[in-house]
Amino acid sequence: VVRVDDDRNSSADVFLCRFCFDGENISRLEAPCCCSGTIKFAHRDCVQRWCDEKGNTTCEICLQV
């Protein structure tokens, strides 16, 4: 999840998928690995697409399988 300051409402946080940067489907965000902070959450479909393109399921950041 990436928090982005919104100039229209500075007290509101916008959460984004770490792969597609979509902030519209926050209810579908999951924590697929041990990453934390702004890269912790992603949509399941985005993670699946990323794994399919990479050819394996190991996170390149935290190395969790």
SENU-403308 format. One record per residue: x, y negated, z negated of N, C-alpha, C in turn. Coordinates in nm, 2 decimals. Layout:
residues N
rec n.east = X | n.north = Y | n.up = Z | ca.east = X | ca.north = Y | ca.up = Z | c.east = X | c.north = Y | c.up = Z
...
end
This chain:
residues 65
rec n.east = 0.09 | n.north = 0.12 | n.up = 0.00 | ca.east = 0.00 | ca.north = 0.00 | ca.up = 0.00 | c.east = 0.09 | c.north = -0.12 | c.up = 0.00
rec n.east = 0.06 | n.north = -0.21 | n.up = 0.09 | ca.east = 0.14 | ca.north = -0.34 | ca.up = 0.09 | c.east = 0.04 | c.north = -0.45 | c.up = 0.05
rec n.east = 0.09 | n.north = -0.53 | n.up = -0.04 | ca.east = 0.01 | ca.north = -0.64 | ca.up = -0.09 | c.east = 0.05 | c.north = -0.76 | c.up = 0.00
rec n.east = -0.05 | n.north = -0.83 | n.up = 0.05 | ca.east = -0.02 | ca.north = -0.94 | ca.up = 0.14 | c.east = -0.10 | c.north = -1.06 | c.up = 0.08
rec n.east = -0.03 | n.north = -1.17 | n.up = 0.06 | ca.east = -0.10 | ca.north = -1.29 | ca.up = 0.01 | c.east = -0.19 | c.north = -1.35 | c.up = 0.12
rec n.east = -0.31 | n.north = -1.37 | n.up = 0.08 | ca.east = -0.41 | ca.north = -1.43 | ca.up = 0.17 | c.east = -0.43 | c.north = -1.57 | c.up = 0.13
rec n.east = -0.40 | n.north = -1.66 | n.up = 0.22 | ca.east = -0.41 | ca.north = -1.81 | ca.up = 0.20 | c.east = -0.55 | c.north = -1.85 | c.up = 0.17
rec n.east = -0.65 | n.north = -1.78 | n.up = 0.22 | ca.east = -0.79 | ca.north = -1.82 | ca.up = 0.20 | c.east = -0.83 | c.north = -1.79 | c.up = 0.06
rec n.east = -0.77 | n.north = -1.69 | n.up = -0.01 | ca.east = -0.81 | ca.north = -1.66 | ca.up = -0.14 | c.east = -0.68 | c.north = -1.60 | c.up = -0.21
rec n.east = -0.61 | n.north = -1.68 | n.up = -0.27 | ca.east = -0.48 | ca.north = -1.64 | ca.up = -0.33 | c.east = -0.49 | c.north = -1.54 | c.up = -0.44
rec n.east = -0.60 | n.north = -1.53 | n.up = -0.50 | ca.east = -0.62 | ca.north = -1.43 | ca.up = -0.61 | c.east = -0.65 | c.north = -1.29 | c.up = -0.56
rec n.east = -0.68 | n.north = -1.28 | n.up = -0.43 | ca.east = -0.72 | ca.north = -1.15 | ca.up = -0.38 | c.east = -0.60 | c.north = -1.08 | c.up = -0.32
rec n.east = -0.59 | n.north = -0.95 | n.up = -0.34 | ca.east = -0.49 | ca.north = -0.86 | ca.up = -0.28 | c.east = -0.55 | c.north = -0.79 | c.up = -0.16
rec n.east = -0.47 | n.north = -0.78 | n.up = -0.05 | ca.east = -0.51 | ca.north = -0.70 | ca.up = 0.06 | c.east = -0.42 | c.north = -0.58 | c.up = 0.07
rec n.east = -0.48 | n.north = -0.46 | n.up = 0.06 | ca.east = -0.40 | ca.north = -0.33 | ca.up = 0.06 | c.east = -0.40 | c.north = -0.28 | c.up = 0.21
rec n.east = -0.28 | n.north = -0.23 | n.up = 0.25 | ca.east = -0.26 | ca.north = -0.19 | ca.up = 0.38 | c.east = -0.19 | c.north = -0.05 | c.up = 0.38
rec n.east = -0.23 | n.north = 0.04 | n.up = 0.48 | ca.east = -0.17 | ca.north = 0.17 | ca.up = 0.50 | c.east = -0.02 | c.north = 0.14 | c.up = 0.54
rec n.east = 0.07 | n.north = 0.22 | n.up = 0.49 | ca.east = 0.21 | ca.north = 0.21 | ca.up = 0.52 | c.east = 0.24 | c.north = 0.24 | c.up = 0.67
rec n.east = 0.16 | n.north = 0.31 | n.up = 0.74 | ca.east = 0.18 | ca.north = 0.34 | ca.up = 0.88 | c.east = 0.11 | c.north = 0.25 | c.up = 0.97
rec n.east = -0.02 | n.north = 0.23 | n.up = 0.96 | ca.east = -0.10 | ca.north = 0.16 | ca.up = 1.05 | c.east = -0.13 | c.north = 0.01 | c.up = 1.01
rec n.east = -0.10 | n.north = -0.02 | n.up = 0.89 | ca.east = -0.12 | ca.north = -0.15 | ca.up = 0.83 | c.east = -0.26 | c.north = -0.19 | c.up = 0.83
rec n.east = -0.36 | n.north = -0.10 | n.up = 0.83 | ca.east = -0.50 | ca.north = -0.12 | ca.up = 0.83 | c.east = -0.54 | c.north = -0.15 | c.up = 0.69
rec n.east = -0.61 | n.north = -0.26 | n.up = 0.67 | ca.east = -0.66 | ca.north = -0.29 | ca.up = 0.53 | c.east = -0.81 | c.north = -0.27 | c.up = 0.52
rec n.east = -0.87 | n.north = -0.22 | n.up = 0.63 | ca.east = -1.02 | ca.north = -0.20 | ca.up = 0.63 | c.east = -1.06 | c.north = -0.07 | c.up = 0.56
rec n.east = -0.98 | n.north = 0.03 | n.up = 0.56 | ca.east = -1.02 | ca.north = 0.16 | ca.up = 0.50 | c.east = -0.95 | c.north = 0.20 | c.up = 0.37
rec n.east = -0.94 | n.north = 0.11 | n.up = 0.28 | ca.east = -0.87 | ca.north = 0.13 | ca.up = 0.15 | c.east = -0.92 | c.north = 0.25 | c.up = 0.08
rec n.east = -1.05 | n.north = 0.28 | n.up = 0.09 | ca.east = -1.11 | ca.north = 0.39 | ca.up = 0.01 | c.east = -1.05 | c.north = 0.52 | c.up = 0.06
rec n.east = -0.99 | n.north = 0.53 | n.up = 0.18 | ca.east = -0.94 | ca.north = 0.65 | ca.up = 0.24 | c.east = -0.79 | c.north = 0.66 | c.up = 0.21
rec n.east = -0.73 | n.north = 0.57 | n.up = 0.14 | ca.east = -0.58 | ca.north = 0.58 | ca.up = 0.12 | c.east = -0.55 | c.north = 0.69 | c.up = 0.01
rec n.east = -0.44 | n.north = 0.76 | n.up = 0.04 | ca.east = -0.39 | ca.north = 0.87 | ca.up = -0.05 | c.east = -0.25 | c.north = 0.85 | c.up = -0.07
rec n.east = -0.19 | n.north = 0.92 | n.up = -0.18 | ca.east = -0.05 | ca.north = 0.92 | ca.up = -0.21 | c.east = 0.00 | c.north = 1.05 | c.up = -0.16
rec n.east = 0.06 | n.north = 1.06 | n.up = -0.04 | ca.east = 0.09 | ca.north = 1.19 | ca.up = 0.01 | c.east = 0.23 | c.north = 1.25 | c.up = -0.04
rec n.east = 0.31 | n.north = 1.17 | n.up = -0.11 | ca.east = 0.44 | ca.north = 1.21 | ca.up = -0.15 | c.east = 0.48 | c.north = 1.14 | c.up = -0.28
rec n.east = 0.60 | n.north = 1.14 | n.up = -0.31 | ca.east = 0.65 | ca.north = 1.08 | ca.up = -0.44 | c.east = 0.69 | c.north = 0.94 | c.up = -0.42
rec n.east = 0.67 | n.north = 0.88 | n.up = -0.30 | ca.east = 0.71 | ca.north = 0.74 | ca.up = -0.28 | c.east = 0.63 | c.north = 0.65 | c.up = -0.38
rec n.east = 0.68 | n.north = 0.54 | n.up = -0.41 | ca.east = 0.61 | ca.north = 0.44 | ca.up = -0.50 | c.east = 0.61 | c.north = 0.30 | c.up = -0.45
rec n.east = 0.55 | n.north = 0.21 | n.up = -0.52 | ca.east = 0.55 | ca.north = 0.07 | ca.up = -0.48 | c.east = 0.46 | c.north = 0.05 | c.up = -0.35
rec n.east = 0.51 | n.north = -0.04 | n.up = -0.26 | ca.east = 0.44 | ca.north = -0.08 | ca.up = -0.15 | c.east = 0.43 | c.north = 0.03 | c.up = -0.04
rec n.east = 0.50 | n.north = 0.14 | n.up = -0.05 | ca.east = 0.49 | ca.north = 0.25 | ca.up = 0.05 | c.east = 0.43 | c.north = 0.37 | c.up = -0.01
rec n.east = 0.36 | n.north = 0.36 | n.up = -0.12 | ca.east = 0.30 | ca.north = 0.48 | ca.up = -0.18 | c.east = 0.18 | c.north = 0.54 | c.up = -0.11
rec n.east = 0.10 | n.north = 0.45 | n.up = -0.05 | ca.east = -0.03 | ca.north = 0.50 | ca.up = 0.00 | c.east = -0.04 | c.north = 0.50 | c.up = 0.15
rec n.east = -0.12 | n.north = 0.59 | n.up = 0.21 | ca.east = -0.14 | ca.north = 0.59 | ca.up = 0.35 | c.east = -0.27 | c.north = 0.67 | c.up = 0.38
rec n.east = -0.33 | n.north = 0.65 | n.up = 0.50 | ca.east = -0.44 | ca.north = 0.73 | ca.up = 0.54 | c.east = -0.40 | c.north = 0.87 | c.up = 0.57
rec n.east = -0.48 | n.north = 0.97 | n.up = 0.54 | ca.east = -0.45 | ca.north = 1.10 | ca.up = 0.57 | c.east = -0.42 | c.north = 1.12 | c.up = 0.72
rec n.east = -0.51 | n.north = 1.06 | n.up = 0.81 | ca.east = -0.49 | ca.north = 1.07 | ca.up = 0.95 | c.east = -0.36 | c.north = 1.02 | c.up = 1.00
rec n.east = -0.32 | n.north = 0.90 | n.up = 0.94 | ca.east = -0.19 | ca.north = 0.84 | ca.up = 0.97 | c.east = -0.07 | c.north = 0.93 | c.up = 0.93
rec n.east = -0.08 | n.north = 0.99 | n.up = 0.82 | ca.east = 0.03 | ca.north = 1.08 | ca.up = 0.77 | c.east = 0.03 | c.north = 1.20 | c.up = 0.86
rec n.east = -0.08 | n.north = 1.26 | n.up = 0.90 | ca.east = -0.08 | ca.north = 1.38 | ca.up = 0.99 | c.east = -0.02 | c.north = 1.34 | c.up = 1.12
rec n.east = -0.06 | n.north = 1.23 | n.up = 1.18 | ca.east = 0.00 | ca.north = 1.19 | ca.up = 1.31 | c.east = 0.15 | c.north = 1.17 | c.up = 1.30
rec n.east = 0.20 | n.north = 1.11 | n.up = 1.19 | ca.east = 0.34 | ca.north = 1.09 | ca.up = 1.17 | c.east = 0.41 | c.north = 1.22 | c.up = 1.16
rec n.east = 0.36 | n.north = 1.32 | n.up = 1.08 | ca.east = 0.42 | ca.north = 1.45 | ca.up = 1.07 | c.east = 0.42 | c.north = 1.52 | c.up = 1.20
rec n.east = 0.31 | n.north = 1.51 | n.up = 1.28 | ca.east = 0.31 | ca.north = 1.58 | ca.up = 1.41 | c.east = 0.41 | c.north = 1.53 | c.up = 1.50
rec n.east = 0.43 | n.north = 1.39 | n.up = 1.50 | ca.east = 0.53 | ca.north = 1.33 | ca.up = 1.59 | c.east = 0.67 | c.north = 1.37 | c.up = 1.55
rec n.east = 0.69 | n.north = 1.38 | n.up = 1.41 | ca.east = 0.83 | ca.north = 1.41 | ca.up = 1.36 | c.east = 0.86 | c.north = 1.55 | c.up = 1.37
rec n.east = 0.76 | n.north = 1.64 | n.up = 1.37 | ca.east = 0.79 | ca.north = 1.78 | ca.up = 1.38 | c.east = 0.80 | c.north = 1.85 | c.up = 1.25
rec n.east = 0.79 | n.north = 1.78 | n.up = 1.13 | ca.east = 0.80 | ca.north = 1.84 | ca.up = 1.00 | c.east = 0.72 | c.north = 1.75 | c.up = 0.90
rec n.east = 0.71 | n.north = 1.80 | n.up = 0.78 | ca.east = 0.63 | ca.north = 1.73 | ca.up = 0.68 | c.east = 0.72 | c.north = 1.67 | c.up = 0.57
rec n.east = 0.85 | n.north = 1.66 | n.up = 0.58 | ca.east = 0.93 | ca.north = 1.61 | ca.up = 0.48 | c.east = 0.93 | c.north = 1.45 | c.up = 0.49
rec n.east = 0.91 | n.north = 1.39 | n.up = 0.38 | ca.east = 0.91 | ca.north = 1.24 | ca.up = 0.38 | c.east = 1.06 | c.north = 1.20 | c.up = 0.39
rec n.east = 1.08 | n.north = 1.11 | n.up = 0.48 | ca.east = 1.22 | ca.north = 1.06 | ca.up = 0.51 | c.east = 1.27 | c.north = 0.97 | c.up = 0.40
rec n.east = 1.18 | n.north = 0.92 | n.up = 0.31 | ca.east = 1.22 | ca.north = 0.83 | ca.up = 0.21 | c.east = 1.25 | c.north = 0.90 | c.up = 0.08
rec n.east = 1.15 | n.north = 0.98 | n.up = 0.03 | ca.east = 1.16 | ca.north = 1.04 | ca.up = -0.10 | c.east = 1.21 | c.north = 1.19 | c.up = -0.09
rec n.east = 1.20 | n.north = 1.24 | n.up = 0.04 | ca.east = 1.24 | ca.north = 1.38 | ca.up = 0.07 | c.east = 1.15 | c.north = 1.49 | c.up = 0.02
rec n.east = 1.03 | n.north = 1.45 | n.up = -0.03 | ca.east = 0.94 | ca.north = 1.55 | ca.up = -0.07 | c.east = 0.88 | c.north = 1.62 | c.up = 0.05
rec n.east = 0.86 | n.north = 1.75 | n.up = 0.04 | ca.east = 0.80 | ca.north = 1.83 | ca.up = 0.14 | c.east = 0.65 | c.north = 1.83 | c.up = 0.13
end
